[in-house]
Amino acid sequence: DVKVTQSSRYLVKRTGEKVFLECVQDMDHENMFWYRQDPGLGLRLIYFSYDVKMKEKGDIPEGYSVSREKKERFSLILESASTNQTSMYLCASSLSLGHLGETQYFGPGTRLLVL
Amino acid sequence: GESVGLHLPTLSVQEGDNSIINCAYSNSASDYFIWYKQESGKGPQFIIDIRSNMDKRQGQRVTVLLNKTVKHLSLQIAATQPGDSAVYFCAENIGGYSTLTFGKGTMLLVSP
């Protein structure tokens, strides 16, 4: 079974703090993704990575950065947290099949509250 | 706590009924589709997938139907149980790209 874990289930931070969200997958997947999920807006892609040290912007990268130093780990960084970044953050991974579409496997999510 | 189910269309069924959840996808070039289930406070869980060279695929108690003519996908759940209560959403992929496009979801409520 694919296992994607996220470092925290719940986080409370203050405006202006630097926030790190960690994600680890144990299936040697090439691709990793960070999403946020908000009521009425569905899942929105923040950043993804298709290889170590590689990153690509998703649909809403502003205010976020990412780091992928090891294949199994993908970190999401909020440089200076703001209240509009209060959300559920979901990490996912997938095996790279080249030209074929593939399933993404999700972690349990981190619910972040920025005060 | 706050639920991802807010503002979603809702399907309410009785235990034992069959449920059908629908999804209209946007891109005629999409060639791979996935259904996910998300329970409150948890991450999305893979249910079943289908490629565009198929019209139907069956799993355990679930069937996915794909109609490429009208760009429509449906998930059928047989003998729905209270444990099936969750938000269900579809995702589509265009071959050659790693990213998925997700639907907004439908909340399924199953009454005992």
Interface residues (C-beta under 8 A of the other chain):
Chain A: V4 N31 F33 Q37 P39 G40 L41 G42 L43 L45 F48 Y50 G58 M88 L90 S94 S96 G98 H99 L100 G101 E102 T103 Q104 Y105 F106 G107 P108 G109 R111
Chain B: G1 E2 S3 V4 G5 L6 H7 L8 D31 Y32 I34 Y36 G41 K42 G43 P44 Q45 F46 D49 R51 F89 A91 N93 I94 G95 G96 S98 T99 L100 F102 G103 K104 G105
